[in-house]
Amino acid sequence: MNNVSLPSGFEKVGQVLDFCTWSTWESGLRKLETTGLPPVCQSKSVTPKAPKVKESNAKMEIKKAKFLKSSQYTSQLPAADKPEFAFVGRSNVGKSSLINMLVRSKLAMTSASPGKTRLINHYDVDGTWYLVDLPGYGYARVSKSDRKDFEGMIHEFATKRKNLVAVLVLVDGRHAPMASDLEFMEFLGLSEVPFAVVFTKADKMGPVAMQRNVDVYKQELLKTWEELPPMFVTSSEKKQGRAELLNWIGQGIAHYRPVKETPSAT
């Protein structure tokens, strides 16, 4: 078991694989072959794990990003011909501002009224990868039927999109862990979808208070999780966390391998 080779940039812990037992690792090889990232898995009970990122001096920068397409249904999505990273979170988490900070352009439309993203928006970044803006969840002013449709769309996208490398789950760093965020992370983990947690709005509070909130979040996750997912603290206003987040994305792109299509039977 210990002879299994992990992609460069990811770690082992002790004498066992960091991410899962052998049986679960073996069942997750399809995801590994697809993305080059370790699959998440279940440990002692239903505890999922998420990929870790090893520190690296590699730097990534974005030269050009452009809007590609909006899709109301997953059947309308663009071809899965590039690695993609999806951004999702509660509707007032500051997702559009974070995306604009990363690409250094007003690419995603921001609004004083949360919940404006109703479609899956694809952006082409440097012609090499897709940045995906998913509809927000947990916004009270959205009707129950609309909210159910959005959640169904997000779940289908996350589990069936073959070129999806990872999902970045945005949470407001000012608040205690919310049930909707925790439930979505559990869904991703049990669905073997790699993801990271991105704390937003770090400029709205001091660094000590922010770190205290992050620690509270970690403690809450460790009640049911054996390993924590990668975590980033960001501020769209102060550009905090931009380099770290882009470098993590860059490592995922470097290890991405296109899905091998299975020949149809004749």
FENNORTA-V323053 format. One record per residue. N is the residue number from 1. PHI is phi in degrees with one decimal (999 if undefined). PSI is psi in whole degrees, -180 to 180 (* if undefined). OMEGA is omega in degrees with one decimal (* if undefined). Layout:
N_PHI_PSI_OMEGA, N_PHI_PSI_OMEGA
This chain:
1_999_-39_-176.0, 2_-74.5_-6_178.2, 3_-87.4_-5_178.4, 4_-65.8_131_-176.8, 5_-90.8_125_174.5, 6_-89.7_153_176.0, 7_-59.3_147_177.6, 8_-57.2_138_-179.8, 9_100.9_-2_179.0, 10_-126.5_158_-165.2, 11_-113.4_163_165.4, 12_-110.6_155_176.8, 13_-122.2_122_-179.2, 14_61.5_-135_-177.4, 15_-104.1_7_-179.3, 16_-123.0_160_177.6, 17_-61.2_138_-177.0, 18_-63.1_-28_-166.2, 19_-103.5_-23_-179.5, 20_-174.9_169_174.1, 21_-70.6_165_-176.0, 22_-59.4_-44_-176.6, 23_-62.2_-42_-179.8, 24_-72.8_-37_177.3, 25_-59.8_-44_-178.7, 26_-62.0_-41_-179.7, 27_-70.7_-19_-178.5, 28_-96.7_6_-177.6, 29_-61.1_-30_179.3, 30_-60.5_-42_179.2, 31_-67.0_-39_179.0, 32_-62.3_-44_179.8, 33_-64.8_-29_-177.8, 34_-75.2_-46_-170.3, 35_-110.5_-19_-173.2, 36_79.8_-1_177.6, 37_-102.1_147_177.8, 38_-61.0_143_177.0, 39_-73.8_151_170.0, 40_-79.8_167_-174.0, 41_-158.0_176_175.8, 42_-100.7_140_-179.9, 43_-105.4_-113_-172.7, 44_-63.8_-41_179.9, 45_-128.4_-96_175.9, 46_-119.3_28_-175.7, 47_-80.5_112_179.7, 48_-82.1_158_173.8, 49_-122.7_161_-177.9, 50_-129.8_158_-177.8, 51_-64.0_142_174.4, 52_-103.7_157_178.7, 53_-115.1_127_176.6, 54_-80.0_141_-178.7, 55_-59.1_140_-177.0, 56_-144.3_150_176.9, 57_-87.1_-3_-179.8, 58_-63.5_139_-180.0, 59_-121.0_140_179.7, 60_-122.2_142_177.0, 61_-137.3_152_179.0, 62_-103.8_125_179.4, 63_-93.9_-40_-177.1, 64_-153.3_134_176.0, 65_-133.7_139_-178.6, 66_-141.2_150_176.8, 67_-65.4_137_-179.1, 68_-111.2_-53_-173.8, 69_-167.7_148_170.3, 70_-110.3_139_-177.5, 71_-129.3_130_176.6, 72_-85.4_-28_-179.6, 73_-129.5_153_-179.8, 74_-64.8_-23_177.8, 75_-68.7_-16_-178.6, 76_-96.2_0_-175.8, 77_-63.1_151_176.6, 78_-65.5_166_-179.6, 79_-56.4_142_-179.5, 80_-83.4_61_-172.7, 81_-105.3_4_177.4, 82_-142.9_153_175.3, 83_-64.2_144_-179.5, 84_-136.5_151_178.7, 85_-124.6_127_-175.3, 86_-104.6_137_178.5, 87_-108.2_130_-177.4, 88_-148.9_155_178.4, 89_175.0_179_175.7, 90_-60.2_153_-168.6, 91_-63.7_-20_-179.8, 92_-112.5_28_-173.4, 93_-85.7_-11_-179.1, 94_91.2_32_-176.4, 95_-65.4_-47_-179.1, 96_-61.7_-41_179.6, 97_-64.6_-39_178.9, 98_-66.2_-44_178.9, 99_-59.8_-45_179.7, 100_-63.7_-36_177.0, 101_-65.6_-41_-178.4, 102_-65.3_-42_-176.0, 103_-91.5_-5_-179.4, 104_55.6_44_179.6, 105_-159.7_155_176.9, 106_-82.3_67_-176.0, 107_-78.5_-49_-179.7, 108_-94.7_138_-177.8, 109_-78.4_126_176.1, 110_-96.9_156_-177.1, 111_-148.6_149_175.8, 112_-72.3_-17_179.3, 113_-105.8_108_179.9, 114_-60.7_158_175.2, 115_89.1_18_-177.1, 116_-79.4_-23_179.3, 117_-76.3_110_-178.4, 118_-114.3_-4_-176.8, 119_-124.7_168_171.8, 120_-88.6_113_-176.3, 121_-102.6_124_177.9, 122_-103.1_135_175.5, 123_-123.6_134_177.4, 124_-88.9_124_-178.0, 125_-112.2_113_177.6, 126_55.3_21_179.2, 127_67.1_12_-175.1, 128_-120.2_-23_179.6, 129_-154.0_163_179.7, 130_-107.2_134_168.8, 131_-101.0_126_-174.3, 132_-115.9_125_177.7, 133_-101.1_108_-178.1, 134_-91.9_154_176.7, 135_-58.6_146_178.7, 136_-74.5_163_178.4, 137_-126.7_161_173.1, 138_80.0_16_-179.6, 139_-91.3_121_-170.5, 140_-63.9_-30_-174.8, 141_-79.1_-8_175.3, 142_-83.5_137_-179.0, 143_-61.4_157_-178.9, 144_-61.3_-38_-179.9, 145_-67.3_-42_178.1, 146_-64.5_-43_-179.8, 147_-61.6_-41_178.2, 148_-64.0_-40_178.6, 149_-64.1_-44_179.9, 150_-61.7_-46_-178.6, 151_-64.3_-39_177.0, 152_-63.7_-41_178.4, 153_-63.1_-45_-179.8, 154_-63.7_-44_-179.2, 155_-63.6_-42_179.8, 156_-66.4_-41_178.4, 157_-60.8_-49_-174.6, 158_-64.4_-33_-174.2, 159_-94.7_-20_-174.2, 160_-114.9_-13_-178.7, 161_-74.4_111_-170.3, 162_-69.9_-26_-177.1, 163_-99.6_11_178.8, 164_-74.1_117_-179.9, 165_-83.0_-45_-179.0, 166_-163.3_159_175.1, 167_-109.6_134_176.2, 168_-103.7_111_-177.9, 169_-92.4_115_-177.7, 170_-90.1_133_175.9, 171_-131.5_146_179.3, 172_-74.7_114_-175.7, 173_-66.1_-11_-178.8, 174_-81.2_-16_-170.8, 175_-113.1_159_174.5, 176_-68.1_159_179.3, 177_-53.0_134_180.0, 178_-104.8_146_-175.7, 179_-58.0_-40_-177.4, 180_-63.8_-38_177.5, 181_-67.1_-46_-178.5, 182_-63.5_-40_179.0, 183_-65.6_-39_179.9, 184_-68.0_-40_177.4, 185_-63.3_-40_178.5, 186_-63.4_-41_176.8, 187_-58.6_-46_179.8, 188_-62.4_-44_-178.6, 189_-62.5_-48_-178.6, 190_-71.7_-18_177.2, 191_-92.4_4_179.4, 192_60.0_44_176.6, 193_-109.3_113_178.4, 194_-59.5_143_179.6, 195_-155.2_167_174.7, 196_-131.2_156_176.1, 197_-103.6_128_-178.5, 198_-117.6_112_177.2, 199_-82.7_128_-177.7, 200_-106.7_169_172.7, 201_62.7_38_179.2, 202_-64.7_-22_-179.8, 203_-74.1_-12_-177.4, 204_-82.9_-3_179.7, 205_-153.6_165_-179.7, 206_-71.2_160_-177.4, 207_-62.6_-34_179.7, 208_-67.5_-45_179.3, 209_-65.3_-39_178.9, 210_-63.8_-46_179.5, 211_-63.0_-36_177.5, 212_-62.7_-41_178.6, 213_-67.4_-39_177.0, 214_-63.0_-42_179.2, 215_-63.7_-38_176.9, 216_-62.2_-41_178.9, 217_-62.7_-43_179.2, 218_-61.8_-44_179.9, 219_-62.0_-39_179.3, 220_-66.3_-44_-180.0, 221_-65.6_-37_-177.3, 222_-71.3_-7_173.8, 223_-67.4_-28_-178.5, 224_-128.3_-14_-178.8, 225_-105.7_142_176.8, 226_-86.4_-34_178.1, 227_-128.9_142_-179.8, 228_-88.1_148_174.7, 229_-74.7_166_174.2, 230_-58.8_144_-179.6, 231_-131.9_141_-179.5, 232_-132.6_138_175.2, 233_-103.5_126_-173.6, 234_-132.5_158_171.2, 235_-141.4_118_178.8, 236_-67.0_-32_-178.7, 237_-69.6_-43_-175.0, 238_-101.5_5_-179.6, 239_62.5_22_-179.1, 240_-70.3_136_176.5, 241_83.3_-1_-176.1, 242_-62.7_-51_-177.1, 243_-62.2_-43_-178.3, 244_-63.9_-42_-178.7, 245_-68.2_-44_179.1, 246_-65.0_-38_179.2, 247_-65.2_-37_176.8, 248_-65.0_-43_176.3, 249_-61.9_-42_179.8, 250_-60.2_-38_177.7, 251_-66.1_-39_177.3, 252_-63.4_-41_178.5, 253_-64.4_-40_-177.9, 254_-62.9_-31_-177.7, 255_-97.2_1_-177.8, 256_-70.8_138_173.3, 257_-131.0_130_-178.3, 258_-58.3_151_178.6, 259_-67.8_135_175.9, 260_-84.9_116_-179.4, 261_-69.0_135_178.5, 262_-82.7_123_-179.6, 263_-58.6_137_178.8, 264_-74.8_147_-179.7, 265_-71.7_141_179.6, 266_-112.8_*_*
